[in-house]
Amino acid sequence: MNILLNLGDFINQLFRDNNMIINPLIGESIAATIFFFLALFTGWVTYHIFEHYFSKWAKKTKTTLDDEIVKNTKRPIYFFVIIVGFYYAVEQLTILIPHQYIIKQIFLVAEIFLVAYIITRIINVLLSWYAERIVKTGKKAISSNILRVFKNILHMFVYIFALLYLLYVSKIDLSGALVGLGVTGIAIAFALQNILGDLFSAFTIYFGRPFEIGDYIIIGEDGGTVTKIGLRSTRVQLLEGEELIISNREITSGKVRNLQKMPRRRVEFIIRVSPNVQLKKLKKVPSVLKETVESCKPAEFDMVHLREVGPFSYNFEVVYYLNTGDYKQYLDVHNNVIFAIRERFEKEGIDFGFQGSNRFSST
């Protein structure tokens, strides 16, 4: 190993042993050239191993994750090997000793940030793989904007750590740098606290997935369909027609009801029958309501009971289920149920009572 590190001295000694008086720079240049080509050869071998062995091994696995990691890291690793070889080649030249510190720092910067670049490539692969996996599981795709911002934030942390590590190995006092970064970070955080709050809330929405585009959600007293999830705000199309734009921070800090996530919806409502109805027809109401609801597919009838006798009506409670979380489909089915009940009551000669404020719920 010492011979390799001092190959220039070894070659010059060989010349001297053979009674050849030459400029020491010649032996050093020969050693540097040997290291130069050795670095190229080692880099080529490394690339060849990745290309013909690691790639084939990765293709045999079930996941494509390792394939993409090998594909995206083999070239940077090839350059990393060459840079290390070039460093040892340049180190053979004693003529550059006065500039040794600068040269060492240049190669150190190149090596550290090349490793950081390799790490960012792996991060890109992992995030892309995660996004594809989300789609394959049947969920909505992650927005390319939020994915790009998340990648950039992770890249920033990687390069900041690389810079701090560079300062550390260069034996530069980090106390001032850390204090400066801390103060700067605090100042930026205070200045951008609302924006950063919305941004991190966007990450919570995208990766926690409390709702997705196309879901019907209820926020406070407002309910509608999610049309867009941005970095700072979410857009909801309300049933009344207007668009609600609400900050992501406000959404994640409050309560959100996602009706789209319900695998099974329970619908409960009151039908009021006129107090003047004949007893014979009144007794027939439960079976009429049952048959009517059962005829309105995909509604699944559950129960109907005379809940109470009010001052202006007989109040029947009707319950049915829907195996869907789609709010629009639920509204369509419930419309059909109400229209069918009205049509059947007219056919049976059953009058509605005073409706007042009907109790109606869907859970």
C-alpha positions in Angstrom: 0.0 0.0 0.0 2.9 2.4 0.8 4.4 1.6 -2.6 1.1 2.6 -4.3 0.9 5.8 -2.3 4.5 6.7 -3.0 4.7 5.2 -6.5 6.5 8.3 -7.9 9.3 7.9 -5.4 9.5 4.1 -6.1 9.8 4.7 -9.9 12.5 7.4 -9.4 14.4 5.0 -7.1 14.3 2.3 -9.8 15.9 4.8 -12.2 18.6 5.7 -9.7 19.3 2.0 -9.0 19.9 1.6 -12.8 22.3 4.6 -12.8 19.8 6.7 -14.7 19.8 10.4 -13.6 16.5 11.9 -14.5 14.3 14.7 -13.3 12.2 13.4 -10.4 9.1 14.9 -12.1 9.4 12.2 -14.8 8.9 9.4 -12.3 6.1 11.3 -10.6 4.4 11.9 -13.9 4.6 8.3 -14.8 3.1 7.3 -11.5 0.4 9.9 -11.9 -0.4 8.5 -15.4 -0.6 5.0 -14.0 -3.0 6.1 -11.3 -5.0 8.1 -13.9 -5.5 5.0 -16.1 -6.0 2.8 -13.1 -8.8 5.1 -12.0 -10.4 4.9 -15.4 -10.1 1.1 -15.4 -11.5 0.7 -11.9 -14.4 3.0 -12.8 -15.1 1.0 -15.9 -15.0 -2.3 -13.9 -17.3 -0.7 -11.3 -19.8 0.4 -14.0 -19.5 -3.0 -15.7 -20.4 -4.7 -12.4 -23.5 -2.5 -11.9 -24.5 -2.9 -15.5 -24.1 -6.6 -15.9 -24.5 -8.1 -12.4 -26.4 -5.8 -10.1 -28.9 -4.9 -12.8 -29.5 -8.5 -13.7 -29.9 -9.4 -10.0 -32.3 -6.5 -9.5 -34.4 -7.6 -12.5 -34.9 -11.0 -10.8 -36.6 -9.5 -7.7 -40.4 -8.8 -7.6 -40.1 -5.1 -7.0 -38.7 -2.5 -9.5 -37.3 -0.4 -6.6 -33.9 -2.0 -6.7 -33.8 -1.8 -10.5 -34.3 2.0 -10.4 -31.8 2.5 -7.6 -29.1 0.6 -9.5 -30.0 2.5 -12.7 -29.8 5.9 -11.1 -26.7 5.4 -9.0 -24.3 3.4 -11.2 -23.1 6.5 -13.2 -22.5 8.8 -10.2 -20.7 5.9 -8.4 -18.5 5.5 -11.6 -17.5 9.1 -11.4 -16.9 8.9 -7.7 -14.4 6.0 -8.2 -12.6 8.1 -11.0 -12.4 11.2 -8.7 -10.8 9.1 -5.9 -8.3 7.7 -8.5 -7.5 11.2 -9.8 -6.8 12.4 -6.3 -4.2 9.8 -5.8 -2.8 10.6 -9.3 -2.4 14.3 -8.5 -0.9 13.5 -5.1 2.1 11.9 -6.8 3.3 15.2 -8.2 5.5 16.9 -5.6 5.5 20.1 -7.7 1.9 20.6 -6.5 2.8 20.3 -2.8 2.6 24.1 -2.2 -1.0 23.8 -3.4 -1.8 20.5 -1.7 -4.3 22.0 0.7 -6.3 23.7 -2.0 -6.2 20.5 -4.2 -7.3 18.4 -1.3 -10.2 20.6 -0.5 -11.3 20.6 -4.2 -11.4 16.8 -4.3 -13.0 16.7 -0.9 -15.8 19.0 -2.0 -16.3 17.0 -5.2 -16.4 13.7 -3.3 -18.8 14.8 -0.5 -21.2 16.5 -2.8 -21.1 13.6 -5.3 -22.1 11.3 -2.4 -24.9 13.8 -1.5 -26.0 13.8 -5.2 -26.2 9.9 -5.1 -28.3 10.2 -1.9 -30.7 12.6 -3.6 -31.0 10.2 -6.6 -32.0 7.5 -4.2 -34.5 9.8 -2.6 -36.1 10.5 -6.0 -36.4 6.8 -6.7 -38.0 6.1 -3.3 -40.5 8.9 -3.6 -41.4 8.0 -7.2 -41.8 4.3 -6.1 -44.0 5.4 -3.2 -46.2 7.5 -5.6 -46.6 4.6 -8.0 -47.4 2.3 -5.2 -50.2 4.6 -4.0 -51.7 4.5 -7.5 -51.5 0.7 -7.7 -53.4 0.4 -4.4 -56.3 2.2 -6.0 -55.8 5.6 -4.4 -55.6 8.9 -6.1 -52.2 9.9 -7.5 -50.0 12.3 -5.5 -49.8 15.7 -7.1 -46.6 16.2 -9.1 -46.3 19.7 -7.5 -46.3 18.4 -3.9 -44.0 15.6 -4.8 -41.5 18.0 -6.4 -41.6 20.3 -3.4 -41.1 17.4 -1.0 -38.1 16.2 -3.1 -36.6 19.7 -3.0 -37.0 20.0 0.7 -35.3 16.6 1.3 -32.5 17.6 -1.2 -32.0 20.8 0.7 -31.5 18.9 4.0 -29.1 16.5 2.3 -26.9 19.3 0.9 -27.0 21.3 4.1 -25.8 18.2 6.0 -23.1 17.7 3.3 -21.9 21.3 3.7 -21.8 20.9 7.5 -19.8 17.6 7.2 -17.4 19.4 4.8 -16.8 22.1 7.3 -16.3 19.5 10.0 -13.7 17.4 8.2 -12.0 20.6 7.1 -11.6 21.4 10.8 -13.5 24.6 10.5 -15.3 25.8 13.7 -18.9 25.0 13.3 -20.3 26.9 16.2 -20.6 30.1 14.3 -22.1 28.3 11.3 -24.6 26.5 13.5 -25.6 29.6 15.3 -26.0 31.5 12.0 -28.1 28.7 10.6 -30.2 28.6 13.7 -30.8 32.3 13.8 -31.5 32.4 10.1 -33.9 29.4 10.4 -35.8 31.0 13.2 -36.1 34.3 11.3 -37.3 32.5 8.2 -39.7 30.4 10.2 -41.3 33.5 11.8 -41.5 35.3 8.5 -43.0 32.3 6.6 -44.9 30.6 9.5 -48.3 30.8 7.7 -46.9 29.6 4.4 -44.9 26.9 6.1 -47.9 25.9 8.1 -50.0 25.5 4.9 -47.1 23.6 3.2 -46.7 21.1 6.0 -50.4 20.7 6.2 -50.4 19.9 2.5 -47.9 17.1 3.2 -50.2 15.8 6.0 -53.1 15.8 3.5 -51.2 14.1 0.7 -49.5 11.5 2.8 -52.0 11.0 5.6 -54.9 11.1 3.0 -57.8 12.2 5.2 -59.5 13.0 1.8 -58.7 12.9 -1.9 -59.8 14.8 -5.0 -63.4 13.8 -5.8 -64.3 13.0 -2.2 -67.3 14.7 -0.6 -66.3 16.3 2.7 -67.9 18.4 5.3 -65.8 21.2 6.9 -67.7 23.0 9.7 -71.1 23.9 8.2 -69.9 23.6 4.6 -70.0 20.5 2.5 -68.9 19.8 -1.1 -66.6 17.9 -3.5 -62.9 18.3 -3.3 -61.7 19.6 -6.7 -58.0 20.5 -6.0 -55.5 20.1 -3.3 -52.7 22.7 -3.6 -49.6 23.6 -1.6 -51.4 26.3 0.4 -55.1 25.7 0.0 -57.8 23.2 -1.0 -60.7 24.0 -3.3 -64.1 22.5 -2.6 -67.1 22.7 -4.9 -70.1 23.3 -2.6 -73.6 21.9 -3.4 -74.9 25.4 -3.8 -72.5 25.9 -6.7 -69.9 28.2 -5.3 -66.3 27.3 -4.7 -64.9 27.2 -1.2 -61.1 27.9 -1.0 -59.8 27.1 2.5 -56.2 27.0 3.7 -54.6 23.6 4.4 -53.6 24.7 7.9 -57.2 25.4 8.7 -58.4 22.0 7.4 -55.8 20.0 9.4 -56.4 21.9 12.6 -60.1 21.3 12.6 -62.6 18.5 12.0 -63.2 17.1 8.6 -66.0 14.6 7.8 -65.2 12.5 4.7 -68.5 10.9 3.6 -66.7 9.3 0.7 -64.8 7.0 3.0 -68.0 5.3 4.3 -68.2 1.7 2.9 -71.8 1.6 4.1 -74.2 4.5 4.6 -77.1 4.5 7.0 -80.0 6.7 5.9 -82.7 7.6 8.4 -85.7 9.8 7.7 -89.3 10.6 8.9 -92.5 10.2 6.8 -95.5 12.1 8.3 -98.9 10.7 7.5 -102.1 12.8 7.8 -103.9 12.4 11.2 -107.2 11.9 9.2 -106.1 8.7 7.6 -108.3 5.7 8.1 -107.0 3.1 10.6 -107.0 0.4 7.9 -104.7 2.5 5.7 -102.6 3.6 8.7 -101.8 0.0 9.5 -100.8 -0.5 5.9 -98.3 2.3 5.9 -95.3 0.2 7.2 -95.7 -2.5 4.6 -96.1 0.2 1.9 -93.0 2.0 2.9 -91.1 -1.3 3.2 -92.1 -2.4 -0.3 -91.4 1.0 -1.8 -87.9 1.3 -0.4 -87.1 -2.3 -1.4 -88.1 -1.5 -5.0 -85.5 1.4 -5.1 -82.3 -0.5 -5.7 -79.5 -0.4 -4.6 -81.2 0.8 -1.3 -81.3 -2.0 1.3 -84.3 -1.7 3.5 -83.7 -2.0 7.2 -86.8 -1.1 9.2 -89.9 1.1 9.5 -91.8 2.0 12.7 -94.5 4.3 13.9 -92.2 6.5 15.9 -94.7 8.9 17.5 -98.1 10.4 17.2 -97.6 14.2 16.7 -100.2 16.9 17.0 -100.6 17.1 13.2 -99.3 13.7 11.9 -98.4 10.1 12.5 -94.6 10.0 12.2 -93.0 6.9 10.7 -89.3 6.4 11.0 -87.7 4.7 7.9 -84.1 3.4 7.7 -82.3 1.9 4.8 -78.6 1.3 3.9 -76.5 2.0 0.8 -73.2 0.2 0.1 -71.5 3.3 -1.2 -69.7 6.3 0.0 -70.5 8.4 -3.1 -72.5 11.3 -1.9 -74.1 12.1 -5.3 -75.2 8.5 -5.8 -76.7 8.6 -2.3 -78.7 11.7 -3.2 -79.9 10.2 -6.4 -81.1 7.0 -4.6 -82.8 9.0 -1.9 -84.6 11.2 -4.5 -85.9 8.0 -6.1 -87.0 6.7 -2.7 -89.0 9.9 -1.9 -90.6 10.1 -5.3 -91.5 6.4 -5.1 -93.1 6.9 -1.7 -95.1 9.9 -3.0 -96.3 7.9 -6.0 -97.3 4.9 -3.9 -99.1 7.0 -1.3 -101.2 8.6 -4.1 -102.0 5.2 -5.4 -103.0 3.9 -2.0 -104.9 7.1 -1.1 -102.7 7.9 1.8 -102.3 11.6 2.5 -99.2 13.2 3.9 -99.4 15.0 7.2 -98.0 18.4 8.1 -94.2 18.0 7.5 -92.9 20.8 9.6 -89.1 20.3 10.0 -88.4 16.7 9.2 -85.6 14.9 11.0 -83.3 13.5 8.5 -79.8 12.0 8.8 -77.3 10.1 6.8 -74.3 8.3 8.5 
